[in-house]
Amino acid sequence: MDQYFGIETPLDKGAIGKQVVQVAYDVLNGKGWTNTGIAMGAVRLAKAVMYDERFVGPVSVTLEGEYGITEKVSLSIPCVIGKNGVEKKLPLNLPEEEVDNLKHCAKTVRAVLDSINIR
């Protein structure tokens, strides 16, 4: 990526992950809720469907073998959203480490669903 954007130092994925989690808590603690952001996301998706925008955005969809994931769980991946909802999944060409992280996430979600008898 640095070849396109001139990034001189590699991204610290661990630090970015911690920042993302912290921001969610900061919003929750500062406002007492996060429903405004959720509502904005829902409105954006509804608009894409209503106007058949073919908008590309991250949405939670059931994975059916993408990234080698077969646990029958839903995770957010880029998708084309149009008049029929999710028109097309757009799996990214991820490095092996990221695919491994995604698979771990899928297994964790599946374990939680199994623990509450959701198949």
Helices and strands as residue ranges (DSSP letters): H 2-5, H 13-31, H 35-50, E 55-62, G 66-68, E 74-82, E 85-89, H 96-115
